Amino acid sequence: MNINDLSVQYPKAPKNFTQDEWRARVELAAVYRLTDYYGWTSVVYNHITLRIPSTDTFLINPFGLRYDEITASNLVKLDLDGNKIDNVEWPVNQAGYNIHSAIHQARPNDLHCVMHTHEPISQTMSTLNIKAFPMVQEGCQLYERVGYHDFEGIVLNSSEKKRLIKSLGTKNHTLVLKNHGLLTAGPSPIWAFVRHQVFIRNSDIQLRALASGNNLNTIPKKVIVHTREQFEGGSAQGGAAVRHPEWPAFLRLLDKIDPSWKT
């Protein structure tokens, strides 16, 4: 394998999709399949959404399909008011619409992909009266980037949207839904996915370290901020041509497992 084999090659858009929408569909379908691969799913529940570039529409999973059944073509397109744009029979999870549309409306310039799961490690963190603290190098990305939102029941009432946005704030990309689950967001699917991965890994280490009963070796604040800036600025990639060099590797993994995700 040479360096030219590591670039991402997106399939050509079918006639009924623009190239921008098709690429969005392919990337979002990939994140659904990766979420299934890592075991973060709850059968047909939870949701990951992605704004279609230069539009006020976003893609969401058809409610009733497992994540390993999601493909680029069967994602559902909604406008910000929750209307289905495509003529599809699949319903959309109402809580998913409320949570995700709120963020797409409030943060249109930076949070284009929003990912929400009920993964058990992050759910455990959501039940404790502690905050996520950077335990290791990767966890420094979370410093001053995590909000917390109190549980109000299943998010079926649109009035909760304003409170969700207030809890997220203007600089955070991660939101712990207390007694509920984890939400991460970013400018693209890979950003949202990696932030999910980082929160889960840091939380797992934090919970294990606390359970050990030993004294914690905490990272000084100055070093945490410096490391966060290295990640956010891209210097942590060590000369890689793209911000997330693992993205092509993830896609090769999905192709090896089942290439139907990009159809």
C-alpha positions as CSV (number, residue, x, y, z in Angstrom):
1,M,0.0,0.0,0.0
2,N,1.3,3.5,-0.9
3,I,0.3,7.0,0.2
4,N,-2.0,7.3,-2.8
5,D,-4.1,4.4,-1.6
6,L,-4.8,6.3,1.7
7,S,-6.9,9.1,0.2
8,V,-10.7,9.0,0.4
9,Q,-12.5,8.2,-2.8
10,Y,-16.2,9.0,-2.7
11,P,-18.6,7.2,-5.1
12,K,-20.2,9.2,-7.8
13,A,-23.6,10.7,-6.9
14,P,-26.7,9.0,-8.2
15,K,-28.8,11.2,-10.6
16,N,-31.3,12.2,-7.9
17,F,-28.6,13.7,-5.6
18,T,-26.2,16.6,-5.9
19,Q,-22.6,15.7,-5.3
20,D,-22.6,17.7,-2.0
21,E,-25.6,15.9,-0.7
22,W,-24.3,12.5,-1.7
23,R,-20.9,13.1,0.0
24,A,-22.8,14.1,3.1
25,R,-24.9,10.9,2.9
26,V,-21.8,8.7,2.4
27,E,-19.9,10.3,5.3
28,L,-22.9,10.1,7.7
29,A,-23.6,6.5,6.8
30,A,-20.0,5.7,7.6
31,V,-20.4,7.1,11.1
32,Y,-23.5,5.1,11.7
33,R,-21.7,1.9,10.7
34,L,-18.7,2.9,12.8
35,T,-21.0,3.5,15.8
36,D,-22.3,0.0,15.3
37,Y,-18.8,-1.4,15.0
38,Y,-17.8,0.1,18.3
39,G,-20.9,-1.2,20.0
40,W,-22.4,2.2,21.0
41,T,-25.8,1.5,19.6
42,S,-29.2,0.9,21.3
43,V,-30.7,-1.2,18.5
44,V,-32.8,1.4,16.6
45,Y,-32.6,4.2,19.0
46,N,-30.4,7.3,19.2
47,H,-29.4,9.5,16.3
48,I,-26.6,11.1,14.3
49,T,-27.4,14.0,12.0
50,L,-25.5,16.0,9.4
51,R,-26.4,19.3,7.7
52,I,-26.3,19.2,3.9
53,P,-23.8,21.9,2.9
54,S,-25.2,25.3,2.0
55,T,-28.8,24.3,3.0
56,D,-31.1,24.4,6.0
57,T,-31.7,20.7,5.7
58,F,-30.1,17.8,7.6
59,L,-30.0,14.0,7.4
60,I,-31.1,11.6,10.1
61,N,-31.6,7.9,10.4
62,P,-34.9,6.2,9.4
63,F,-36.4,5.2,12.8
64,G,-36.7,1.5,12.9
65,L,-33.4,0.5,11.1
66,R,-30.4,-0.8,13.0
67,Y,-27.2,1.2,12.5
68,D,-25.7,-1.7,10.5
69,E,-28.6,-1.3,8.1
70,I,-28.0,2.4,7.4
71,T,-26.8,3.3,3.9
72,A,-26.2,6.6,2.2
73,S,-29.4,6.3,0.2
74,N,-31.8,5.4,3.0
75,L,-31.1,8.4,5.3
76,V,-34.0,10.8,5.7
77,K,-33.7,14.4,4.8
78,L,-35.5,17.0,7.0
79,D,-35.8,20.7,7.1
80,L,-35.3,22.6,10.4
81,D,-39.0,22.5,11.1
82,G,-39.1,18.7,10.9
83,N,-40.7,18.3,7.5
84,K,-39.5,15.3,5.5
85,I,-38.1,16.6,2.1
86,D,-37.9,13.2,0.4
87,N,-40.9,11.0,-0.2
88,V,-39.9,8.2,2.2
89,E,-42.1,6.0,4.4
90,W,-39.8,5.7,7.3
91,P,-40.7,7.8,10.4
92,V,-38.2,10.0,12.3
93,N,-37.6,9.8,16.1
94,Q,-39.3,12.9,17.6
95,A,-36.7,13.2,20.4
96,G,-34.0,13.0,17.8
97,Y,-35.5,15.8,15.8
98,N,-35.9,18.0,18.8
99,I,-32.4,17.6,20.1
100,H,-30.6,17.8,16.8
101,S,-32.6,20.5,15.1
102,A,-32.0,22.7,18.2
103,I,-28.3,22.5,17.7
104,H,-28.4,22.8,13.9
105,Q,-30.5,26.0,14.3
106,A,-28.3,27.5,17.1
107,R,-24.8,26.6,15.8
108,P,-25.1,26.7,11.9
109,N,-21.5,27.9,11.5
110,D,-19.5,25.3,13.4
111,L,-21.6,22.3,14.5
112,H,-22.8,20.6,11.2
113,C,-22.7,17.0,12.5
114,V,-24.4,16.1,15.8
115,M,-24.0,12.6,17.4
116,H,-26.0,11.2,20.3
117,T,-25.7,7.8,21.9
118,H,-26.7,5.9,25.1
119,E,-23.3,4.2,25.3
120,P,-22.8,2.8,28.8
121,I,-19.5,4.4,29.9
122,S,-20.7,7.9,29.1
123,Q,-24.1,7.1,30.5
124,T,-22.3,6.1,33.8
125,M,-20.6,9.5,33.8
126,S,-24.0,11.1,33.3
127,T,-25.3,9.6,36.5
128,L,-22.5,10.9,38.7
129,N,-22.2,14.4,40.1
130,I,-18.7,14.8,38.7
131,K,-17.4,16.5,35.6
132,A,-15.2,15.1,32.9
133,F,-11.6,15.9,33.6
134,P,-8.7,15.4,31.2
135,M,-7.0,12.2,32.5
136,V,-4.7,11.5,29.5
137,Q,-3.3,13.3,26.4
138,E,-6.4,12.8,24.2
139,G,-8.7,13.9,27.0
140,C,-7.2,17.4,27.0
141,Q,-9.4,18.1,23.9
142,L,-12.4,18.2,26.3
143,Y,-11.1,20.9,28.6
144,E,-13.6,23.8,28.8
145,R,-15.5,22.2,25.8
146,V,-18.1,20.2,27.7
147,G,-21.6,21.3,28.8
148,Y,-24.1,19.6,31.2
149,H,-27.9,19.4,30.8
150,D,-30.2,18.2,33.6
151,F,-32.6,15.4,32.8
152,E,-36.2,16.4,32.0
153,G,-37.6,13.2,30.6
154,I,-37.6,12.0,27.0
155,V,-37.1,15.1,24.8
156,L,-40.5,15.1,23.2
157,N,-41.4,18.7,24.2
158,S,-39.9,21.3,21.9
159,S,-39.8,23.8,24.7
160,E,-36.7,22.0,26.0
161,K,-34.7,23.1,22.9
162,K,-33.8,26.5,24.4
163,R,-32.6,24.9,27.6
164,L,-30.5,22.4,25.7
165,I,-28.8,25.2,23.7
166,K,-28.2,27.2,26.9
167,S,-26.5,24.1,28.5
168,L,-24.4,23.5,25.4
169,G,-23.2,27.1,25.4
170,T,-21.3,28.9,22.6
171,K,-17.9,27.3,22.8
172,N,-18.7,23.7,23.8
173,H,-18.8,20.8,21.3
174,T,-19.8,18.1,23.8
175,L,-22.9,17.9,26.0
176,V,-23.5,15.4,28.8
177,L,-27.2,14.8,29.1
178,K,-27.5,14.0,32.8
179,N,-29.0,10.5,33.5
180,H,-29.4,10.2,29.8
181,G,-26.4,10.0,27.4
182,L,-23.7,11.7,25.5
183,L,-23.9,14.3,22.6
184,T,-20.9,15.4,20.6
185,A,-20.8,17.7,17.6
186,G,-18.4,19.1,15.0
187,P,-18.0,20.7,11.6
188,S,-18.0,17.2,10.0
189,P,-18.9,13.6,10.8
190,I,-15.3,12.6,11.7
191,W,-15.0,15.5,14.1
192,A,-18.2,14.5,15.9
193,F,-17.2,10.8,15.9
194,V,-13.7,11.3,17.2
195,R,-15.0,13.6,20.0
196,H,-17.4,10.9,21.0
197,Q,-14.5,8.4,21.0
198,V,-12.3,10.7,23.1
199,F,-15.0,11.4,25.7
200,I,-15.8,7.7,26.1
201,R,-12.1,6.7,26.4
202,N,-11.3,9.5,28.9
203,S,-14.4,8.7,30.9
204,D,-13.5,5.0,31.0
205,I,-10.0,5.9,32.3
206,Q,-11.5,8.5,34.8
207,L,-13.9,5.9,36.2
208,R,-11.2,3.2,36.5
209,A,-8.8,5.6,38.2
210,L,-11.4,6.8,40.7
211,A,-12.4,3.2,41.4
212,S,-8.8,2.3,42.2
213,G,-8.8,4.5,45.3
214,N,-5.3,5.7,44.6
215,N,-4.2,9.3,44.3
216,L,-4.7,10.8,40.8
217,N,-1.8,12.3,38.9
218,T,-3.6,15.3,37.5
219,I,-2.3,17.3,34.5
220,P,-1.5,20.9,35.3
221,K,-4.0,23.4,33.8
222,K,-1.3,25.1,31.7
223,V,-0.3,21.8,30.1
224,I,-4.0,20.8,29.5
225,V,-4.6,24.1,27.6
226,H,-1.4,23.8,25.6
227,T,-2.3,20.2,24.6
228,R,-5.9,21.2,23.7
229,E,-4.5,23.9,21.4
230,Q,-2.2,21.4,19.8
231,F,-5.2,19.2,19.0
232,E,-7.5,22.0,17.9
233,G,-4.7,23.6,15.8
234,G,-3.8,20.4,14.0
235,S,-0.1,20.2,15.1
236,A,-0.9,16.9,16.9
237,Q,-1.3,15.3,13.6
238,G,2.5,15.1,13.1
239,G,2.6,16.3,9.5
240,A,-0.3,14.3,8.2
241,A,-1.9,15.9,5.1
242,V,-5.4,16.0,6.7
243,R,-6.7,16.9,10.2
244,H,-8.0,13.4,10.8
245,P,-5.7,10.9,9.1
246,E,-7.7,8.0,10.7
247,W,-10.7,8.9,8.5
248,P,-9.5,7.0,5.4
249,A,-8.5,4.1,7.7
250,F,-12.0,4.0,9.2
251,L,-13.5,3.8,5.7
252,R,-11.2,1.0,4.6
253,L,-12.3,-0.9,7.7
254,L,-16.0,-0.4,6.7
255,D,-15.3,-1.5,3.1
256,K,-13.6,-4.7,4.5
257,I,-16.6,-5.5,6.7
258,D,-19.5,-4.6,4.4
259,P,-19.2,-2.0,1.5
260,S,-23.0,-1.6,1.3
261,W,-22.8,1.4,3.6
262,K,-22.0,3.7,0.7
263,T,-24.8,2.6,-1.6
